[in-house]
Amino acid sequence: MTNTPPRAHPHSLAARERRRGDARAMGIDEAFIATMVDHFYTAVRADAVLGPIFEPRIDDWPRHLGQMNRFWQSILLSAGNFSGNPMVKHLAIPGLDEADFQRWLMLFYATLDDIAPSPEAARHIGAKARMIAESLLTGIWVHRDHDQALSRKVELPHV
């Protein structure tokens, strides 16, 4: 018996190719993603709020940047080359809260304002970043803070 991966359905493959084509039409490609990740994490490391959160947790920045490149390639280009569990990583950070995610998004949006290849790309990527931040924050509220009723409403800034 062989361990061959399951084949993707032709409709799934076509949808993935459409998403890649749409991203590339906006100027989003691997080179742009690498630049975006480098610029963004340079800003994060220099930031008075986020720098102290990241610095003690990341001992190999080149490895982390490679992982973030794969993450964003998977999000923006449907690359499928990311493996990891961002939720678990964020749950492990004591005190991480909505203000930290707001700051993260503001730095992310500023990065996009500086380097996005088009306004459409900035809106598209910014919307993905906001969705990710909302998902992580909601997961923290449910799993760490045990807010099963989700009595709080996520109020993160838009692009």
N, C-alpha and C positions, 0 to 999 in steps of 0.2 A: 504494500500500500504506500502510495506516495503522498507527500504533503504539499500538494499544489494549492496555491491560493485560489479562492473562488473567483470566477470571472464576473466582472461587473456587467450589469445589464446594458444593452446598447443605448437605451434611453438615458441611463445614468452617465454613461460615457459622453453622450452628446451634450447633456446638460453641463457636465464638467468642462467640456471644450468651449461651450458658449460662455460660461463664466470666465474662463481664461481669456477668450477673445475679447470680451467686454472690458476686462481689466487692462489688457494690453492696449486696447483702443484709447483708454484714458491715460496711458503712459505708465501703467503699473507693471513692472517686470522685476526680475530677480535683482538686477542692479539697483533699481530704485528702492526696493525693499531693504537691501543691505545698507544703503545710504540712510534711509529713514531710521532703521534700528540704531545705527551708529550715532546719528545726530540726537535721537531721542534719549538714548541711554547716557550720552555725554551730558545732556541737560539734567537728567535724573540724578546722576552722580554729583553734580554741582549744586543741586537744589537743597536748600536748608531744611525742607520738610521731608522730602523723599530720600535724599542721599543717606541720612542716618538709618532709614528703614532697610535699604538695599545693601549698603556696604558691609555690615557684619554677616550677612546671609550669603553673599556671593564671593567665593574665594578664587574663582577662576573666571574672570570677565570674558576672555575670548571664547571660552566654552559656552558661557551664558548667552553671549551675543549670537553665536552659532545656533543655539537652541531657539532664540527669539526670531532669528531669520527663518528657520524652518517653520516655526509657529505661524508667522505672518505670511509666508509662502503658502501654507496650507489654508489659511483664512482667505487670502486675496486671490490666489491662483489655483486653488483646489489641488495643491501639489501632493498632499497625502504623505508628506515626509516628516511630520512631527509626531513624536511620541512623548507623552508626559501627562501629568495631571495638574494643571494650573490651580484647580480648586484646592487640592490638598496642600500645595505650596502656600497659598494665600491663607488658608485656615490656620496654618502653623505660625502666623505672624500675630503675636498678641497685640491687641489694641488697634489693629487696622480697622479704619472706619470710613464713613462716607466722606469726610473732609479729605482723607488721603486719596480716595478715588477721584474726587473733584479736582484735586491738585494734579493727579496723574493725567486726567483728561485735558486740563488746561495746558500742561506741558506738551501733551501729544498734539493738541490742536495748534499750538504755537509752532511745533516742528512742521506740521503739514502746511501752515501758512508760509513758512520759510522755503520749503523745498518741494511741495507737491507739484507734479508735472502739469496739473490743470485744476481749475476749481471743482470740476466734476469728480476728479480723483480725491481731492481733499474731502469733499462731502461723503463720498463712498467709504473711504477708509475711516473717516471720523465716525460715521454711523456704526461701522463694525466695532471700532474701539469702544464706543459708548455701550453697545450691546454686550460686549465682553465685560466691561466694568460693572454694568447692572447685574449681569449673571453672577459674577464673583461676589459682589456685595450682597445680593440676595442669598447666595449660598452661605456666606458668613453669618448673616442674620439667622438663618434656619439652623445651621449645623453648630456654629460656635455659640451663638447667643440664645438659641432655642426659642426663637420667635416663630412658632409654628403658624400663628395666625397672620403673620406678616402685617402687623399693625402699622408698620412704618411704610412710607411710600418712597421709592427711589426717586431722587430729585437731582440727577446729574445733568451737567450742562450739555447742550447740543453744540454741534459744530458751528 
